[in-house]
Amino acid sequence: MKMLDEFRDPNLAMKLVESIQALAKRRWTIMEVCGGQTHGLLRHGIDEELKDVVELLHGPGCPVCVTPSIAIDHAIKLASQPGFLLATFGDMLRVPGSSISLLHSQAQGANVQMVYSPLDAVKLAQERPGTQVVFLAVGFETTAPATALAVLQADALGLDNFSVLSAHVRVEPAMEAIVKAADCRVNGFLAAGHVCTITGYRSYQVFARRYRTPIVVTGFEPVDLLDGIHRCVQLLEADSPQVVNAYARIATCEGNPNALELLERVFDVGDRAWRGLGLMPNGGLQLKSKYVGYDAVARFGLSNRCEAHAEECQSGAVMSGKILPPQCPHFGSRCTPASPLGAPMVSTEGACSAYYRYTGLGARSHERREIVI
């Protein structure tokens, strides 16, 4: 399949590995922002191939992982009330709140339903006029346009039984928080190609110059990832803090104008609590006042205040690149996919899940690395 198989070519991948090894005059530290990229890097053994010249850190680009426990708690509270149905993506069902997950609450009688799209939740509201359907909306700028479209559709249909519990987050504020930290070790970033497909990457050009940190927009296949690392190492060796698009077949500088128009029409940028990372200034999207009637927090009197509570999960340290998952004392022992302490172990984009599945530190034999190089 063109546009896919060519980016899994083992010969091309090996040439890129050798070129990176020859190019690097020192060991550089590069953070891939997206959890999907983390899984690709580990699944294909790229981290091992480059360990002598590149240290890979894993960023906060798993939206499930950064959804705060208060959002899960709100969802559970609503789903447990008579006359309510909580709809969300399957990835969210096993993520722990402050005490239990949506899956546990469902077993206790809460009305929780998995959907594949926000528009599925709108359809549920149409089909069940006597039920308050609440969609728990998570994701970065990639999934937020679909939530915006659902709000607009519900508004056009005049649905008074549909609302959104928004936990949408924005990528760039998290990257900025990481580079501004006193103990930051990141020399360069691999930016999430699918996010840049929506947002473009013009703002990254200012970011790269301001923090003297190169950024390479990167895809997800092994050749994509190696090409992104290769270009990032080139920029680092040349001391050139620029933005390079290594995902030009999909991403553009200006992004997707239709998707951006939806975001601008429905959402405002605002501060957002991130699990493990605290309150992120301008780190989230919230419904505009025009659509406050579809805001579940406002509509049902839920608290906006994020109560701090002790968490054994070290997700914040993992997602900010301070530790690797195996350095957590609970990894693979008290924290496993069957009994997770936090979202990074159960999300399909979680870094802990990737290490558990692909590194042999808890992996089942059929989930070990799919080496292509």
C-alpha positions as CSV (number, residue, x, y, z in Angstrom):
1,M,0.0,0.0,0.0
2,K,1.6,3.2,-1.2
3,M,2.0,5.9,1.5
4,L,2.3,3.1,4.1
5,D,4.6,0.3,3.0
6,E,7.3,2.6,1.8
7,F,7.5,4.0,5.3
8,R,8.1,0.6,6.7
9,D,11.0,-0.3,4.3
10,P,13.6,-2.1,6.5
11,N,16.5,-1.2,4.1
12,L,15.6,2.5,4.2
13,A,15.2,2.3,7.9
14,M,18.6,0.8,8.4
15,K,20.2,3.5,6.2
16,L,18.7,6.2,8.4
17,V,19.9,4.5,11.5
18,E,23.4,4.4,10.1
19,S,23.2,8.0,9.0
20,I,22.1,9.1,12.4
21,Q,24.9,7.2,14.1
22,A,27.5,8.8,11.8
23,L,26.0,12.2,12.1
24,A,25.8,12.5,15.9
25,K,28.9,13.8,17.5
26,R,27.4,13.5,21.0
27,R,24.4,11.9,22.6
28,W,21.3,14.1,22.0
29,T,18.1,14.0,24.0
30,I,15.0,14.2,21.9
31,M,11.4,14.1,23.1
32,E,8.6,12.8,21.0
33,V,5.4,14.6,22.0
34,C,2.9,12.0,20.9
35,G,2.0,8.8,22.6
36,G,1.4,7.1,19.3
37,Q,5.0,7.9,18.3
38,T,6.2,6.5,21.6
39,H,4.5,3.1,20.8
40,G,6.0,3.2,17.3
41,L,9.5,3.9,18.6
42,L,9.4,1.0,21.1
43,R,7.5,-1.4,18.9
44,H,10.0,-1.2,16.2
45,G,13.1,-1.1,18.4
46,I,14.2,2.3,17.3
47,D,15.1,3.3,20.9
48,E,17.5,0.4,21.2
49,E,19.1,0.9,17.8
50,L,19.9,4.6,18.6
51,K,20.6,4.3,22.3
52,D,24.3,5.3,21.9
53,V,23.6,8.5,20.1
54,V,20.0,9.5,21.0
55,E,18.2,9.4,24.3
56,L,14.4,9.4,23.7
57,L,12.2,11.0,26.3
58,H,8.4,10.5,26.1
59,G,6.2,13.6,26.3
60,P,2.7,14.4,27.4
61,G,1.0,13.7,24.1
62,C,-1.4,11.0,25.3
63,P,-4.8,12.8,25.8
64,V,-6.2,9.9,27.9
65,C,-3.2,10.1,30.2
66,V,-3.5,13.8,30.9
67,T,-7.2,13.8,31.5
68,P,-7.5,14.8,35.2
69,S,-9.2,12.6,37.7
70,I,-11.8,15.2,38.4
71,A,-13.1,14.8,34.8
72,I,-13.5,11.1,35.4
73,D,-15.1,11.7,38.8
74,H,-17.6,14.1,37.2
75,A,-18.4,11.6,34.5
76,I,-19.0,8.9,37.1
77,K,-21.2,11.2,39.1
78,L,-23.4,12.0,36.2
79,A,-23.5,8.4,34.9
80,S,-24.7,7.2,38.3
81,Q,-27.7,9.5,38.4
82,P,-31.1,8.3,37.2
83,G,-32.0,9.6,33.7
84,F,-28.3,10.1,32.6
85,L,-26.2,8.4,30.1
86,L,-22.4,9.0,29.9
87,A,-20.9,8.4,26.4
88,T,-17.2,8.4,25.8
89,F,-14.4,6.6,23.9
90,G,-13.3,3.1,24.9
91,D,-9.9,4.3,26.0
92,M,-11.5,6.2,28.8
93,L,-13.3,3.4,30.5
94,R,-10.4,1.9,32.5
95,V,-8.7,5.2,33.4
96,P,-8.8,5.7,37.2
97,G,-10.6,8.7,38.7
98,S,-9.7,9.7,42.3
99,S,-11.0,6.3,43.4
100,I,-12.6,4.1,40.6
101,S,-12.9,4.0,36.8
102,L,-15.9,4.4,34.6
103,L,-15.7,0.6,34.0
104,H,-16.0,0.0,37.7
105,S,-18.9,2.4,38.0
106,Q,-20.6,0.7,35.1
107,A,-20.4,-2.6,37.0
108,Q,-22.0,-0.9,39.9
109,G,-24.9,0.3,37.8
110,A,-23.8,3.5,36.2
111,N,-25.1,4.1,32.7
112,V,-21.9,4.3,30.6
113,Q,-21.8,3.6,26.9
114,M,-18.7,3.5,24.6
115,V,-19.0,5.5,21.3
116,Y,-16.7,5.9,18.4
117,S,-17.5,9.6,17.6
118,P,-19.1,12.6,19.4
119,L,-21.8,12.4,16.7
120,D,-22.7,9.0,18.0
121,A,-23.5,10.7,21.3
122,V,-25.7,13.2,19.5
123,K,-27.6,10.3,17.9
124,L,-28.1,8.7,21.3
125,A,-29.6,12.0,22.5
126,Q,-32.0,12.0,19.5
127,E,-33.0,8.5,20.1
128,R,-33.6,8.9,23.8
129,P,-35.3,12.3,24.4
130,G,-36.0,11.4,28.1
131,T,-32.3,10.8,28.9
132,Q,-29.6,13.4,29.5
133,V,-26.7,12.2,27.2
134,V,-23.3,13.6,28.3
135,F,-20.3,13.1,26.1
136,L,-16.9,13.0,27.9
137,A,-14.8,14.8,25.3
138,V,-11.0,14.2,25.4
139,G,-8.2,14.7,23.0
140,F,-5.9,17.3,21.6
141,E,-6.7,19.6,18.6
142,T,-7.1,16.4,16.5
143,T,-10.4,15.3,18.1
144,A,-11.7,18.7,19.2
145,P,-13.2,19.6,15.8
146,A,-15.4,16.6,15.9
147,T,-16.7,17.7,19.4
148,A,-17.3,21.2,18.0
149,L,-19.3,19.6,15.1
150,A,-21.4,17.6,17.6
151,V,-22.2,20.8,19.6
152,L,-23.2,22.6,16.4
153,Q,-25.3,19.6,15.3
154,A,-27.1,19.4,18.6
155,D,-27.7,23.1,18.5
156,A,-29.2,22.9,15.0
157,L,-31.4,20.0,16.1
158,G,-32.5,21.9,19.2
159,L,-31.5,19.0,21.5
160,D,-32.0,19.9,25.2
161,N,-30.7,16.6,26.4
162,F,-27.2,16.7,25.0
163,S,-24.1,18.2,26.7
164,V,-20.3,17.9,26.7
165,L,-18.0,17.3,29.6
166,S,-14.9,18.8,27.9
167,A,-11.4,17.7,28.8
168,H,-9.9,18.8,25.5
169,V,-6.2,20.0,25.8
170,R,-3.7,21.8,23.6
171,V,-0.2,20.6,22.8
172,E,2.0,23.6,22.6
173,P,1.5,24.9,26.2
174,A,2.7,21.6,27.5
175,M,5.8,21.7,25.4
176,E,6.4,25.2,26.7
177,A,6.1,24.1,30.3
178,I,8.6,21.3,29.7
179,V,11.3,23.6,28.1
180,K,10.8,26.2,30.8
181,A,11.4,23.7,33.7
182,A,14.7,24.2,35.5
183,D,15.6,20.5,35.1
184,C,14.7,20.3,31.4
185,R,17.0,17.9,29.4
186,V,15.2,18.2,26.1
187,N,17.4,19.2,23.2
188,G,14.8,18.9,20.5
189,F,11.2,17.8,19.8
190,L,9.5,15.5,17.4
191,A,6.1,17.2,17.0
192,A,2.9,15.2,16.5
193,G,2.1,15.1,12.8
194,H,-1.6,14.6,13.2
195,V,-2.0,17.6,15.5
196,C,-0.1,19.7,13.0
197,T,-2.4,18.5,10.3
198,I,-5.1,20.4,12.1
199,T,-3.3,23.3,13.7
200,G,-0.4,23.8,11.3
201,Y,3.1,24.6,12.7
202,R,3.6,28.3,12.2
203,S,3.5,29.0,15.9
204,Y,6.3,26.4,16.4
205,Q,8.6,28.7,14.5
206,V,8.3,31.3,17.2
207,F,8.7,28.6,19.9
208,A,11.8,27.2,18.3
209,R,13.5,30.6,18.1
210,R,12.4,31.6,21.6
211,Y,13.7,28.5,23.3
212,R,16.4,27.7,20.9
213,T,14.9,24.2,20.5
214,P,14.5,22.6,17.1
215,I,11.2,21.0,16.3
216,V,10.5,18.4,13.6
217,V,7.0,17.6,12.6
218,T,7.0,13.8,12.3
219,G,4.7,10.9,11.4
220,F,4.3,7.5,13.0
221,E,5.7,4.7,10.8
222,P,9.3,3.6,11.5
223,V,10.8,5.4,8.5
224,D,8.8,8.5,9.5
225,L,10.2,8.4,13.0
226,L,13.8,7.8,11.9
227,D,13.6,10.5,9.3
228,G,12.3,12.9,12.0
229,I,15.1,11.9,14.4
230,H,17.7,12.3,11.6
231,R,16.5,15.8,10.7
232,C,16.4,16.8,14.4
233,V,20.0,15.6,14.9
234,Q,21.0,17.6,11.8
235,L,19.5,20.7,13.3
236,L,21.1,20.0,16.7
237,E,24.5,19.4,15.3
238,A,24.2,22.6,13.3
239,D,22.9,24.6,16.3
240,S,20.0,25.6,14.2
241,P,16.7,26.0,16.2
242,Q,14.3,25.7,13.3
243,V,11.1,23.9,12.5
244,V,11.2,21.3,9.8
245,N,8.2,19.4,8.3
246,A,9.1,15.7,7.9
247,Y,5.4,14.8,7.4
248,A,4.7,16.9,4.3
249,R,2.5,14.3,2.8
250,I,-0.1,15.2,5.5
251,A,0.8,18.3,7.5
252,T,1.1,21.9,6.2
253,C,2.3,25.1,7.8
254,E,-1.2,26.6,7.9
255,G,-3.1,23.4,9.0
256,N,-6.7,22.6,8.1
257,P,-8.7,25.8,7.7
258,N,-12.1,24.0,8.0
259,A,-11.1,22.3,11.3
260,L,-9.6,25.5,12.7
261,E,-12.8,27.4,11.8
262,L,-14.8,24.8,13.8
263,L,-12.5,25.2,16.8
264,E,-12.7,29.0,16.6
265,R,-16.4,29.0,16.3
266,V,-17.2,26.7,19.3
267,F,-14.2,26.9,21.7
268,D,-12.2,29.4,23.7
269,V,-8.7,28.8,24.9
270,G,-8.5,28.5,28.7
271,D,-6.5,27.1,31.6
272,R,-6.9,23.4,32.1
273,A,-5.8,20.9,34.8
274,W,-3.7,18.1,33.4
275,R,-3.3,14.9,35.3
276,G,0.2,14.7,36.8
277,L,1.2,18.1,35.5
278,G,-1.1,20.5,37.3
279,L,-2.9,23.6,36.0
280,M,-1.6,24.3,32.5
281,P,-2.1,28.0,31.5
282,N,-4.0,28.1,28.2
283,G,-3.7,24.4,28.1
284,G,-7.3,23.5,27.2
285,L,-10.4,24.3,25.2
286,Q,-13.7,25.3,26.8
287,L,-17.0,26.0,25.2
288,K,-17.8,29.6,24.3
289,S,-20.4,31.3,26.3
290,K,-22.8,31.0,23.4
291,Y,-22.8,27.3,23.9
292,V,-22.8,27.2,27.7
293,G,-26.1,25.3,27.6
294,Y,-24.1,22.3,26.3
295,D,-21.4,22.6,29.0
296,A,-22.1,19.8,31.4
297,V,-20.0,21.4,34.2
298,A,-22.1,24.6,34.1
299,R,-25.4,22.9,33.4
300,F,-25.3,20.4,36.2
301,G,-23.5,22.4,38.8
302,L,-20.3,20.5,38.8
303,S,-17.2,22.0,40.5
304,N,-14.5,23.5,38.4
305,R,-12.0,23.2,41.2
306,C,-9.5,20.4,40.8
307,E,-8.9,19.0,44.3
308,A,-5.3,17.8,44.8
309,H,-4.9,14.3,46.1
310,A,-2.0,12.0,46.5
311,E,-1.4,9.7,43.6
312,E,1.0,6.8,43.6
313,C,1.1,7.0,39.8
314,Q,4.2,8.9,38.6
315,S,2.6,9.9,35.3
316,G,3.7,13.5,35.6
317,A,7.3,12.5,35.9
318,V,7.0,10.1,33.0
319,M,5.2,12.6,30.7
320,S,7.6,15.4,31.4
321,G,10.6,13.3,30.6
322,K,12.0,13.2,34.1
323,I,11.9,9.4,34.4
324,L,11.3,6.5,32.0
325,P,8.4,4.1,33.0
326,P,10.7,1.3,34.3
327,Q,12.2,3.7,36.7
328,C,8.8,4.0,38.5
329,P,9.0,1.6,41.5
330,H,5.5,0.3,40.8
331,F,6.0,-0.5,37.1
332,G,5.2,-4.1,36.3
333,S,4.5,-5.0,39.9
334,R,1.8,-3.0,41.6
335,C,1.0,-1.3,38.3
336,T,0.1,-3.5,35.3
337,P,-2.5,-3.2,32.5
338,A,-4.8,-5.5,34.5
339,S,-4.4,-3.4,37.7
340,P,-3.2,0.1,36.7
341,L,-2.3,2.9,39.1
342,G,-2.7,5.4,36.4
343,A,-3.7,6.1,32.8
344,P,-0.3,5.7,31.1
345,M,-0.5,1.9,31.9
346,V,-3.9,1.4,30.3
347,S,-4.1,3.9,27.4
348,T,-3.2,2.6,23.9
349,E,-0.9,5.7,23.7
350,G,0.5,5.5,27.2
351,A,4.3,5.3,27.7
352,C,4.0,2.8,30.5
353,S,1.8,0.6,28.3
354,A,4.4,0.8,25.5
355,Y,7.2,-0.3,27.8
356,Y,5.1,-3.1,29.3
357,R,4.2,-4.4,25.9
358,Y,7.4,-4.1,23.9
359,T,10.5,-4.1,26.1
360,G,10.2,-7.5,27.8
361,L,9.7,-5.9,31.2
362,G,6.3,-7.5,31.5
363,A,5.4,-8.1,27.9
364,R,3.6,-11.2,26.7
365,S,5.6,-13.0,24.0
366,H,3.3,-12.0,21.1
367,E,3.6,-8.3,22.0
368,R,7.3,-8.1,21.9
369,R,9.0,-5.7,19.5
370,E,8.3,-5.9,15.8
371,I,11.8,-5.1,14.7
372,V,11.9,-3.7,11.1
373,I,15.5,-2.6,11.1
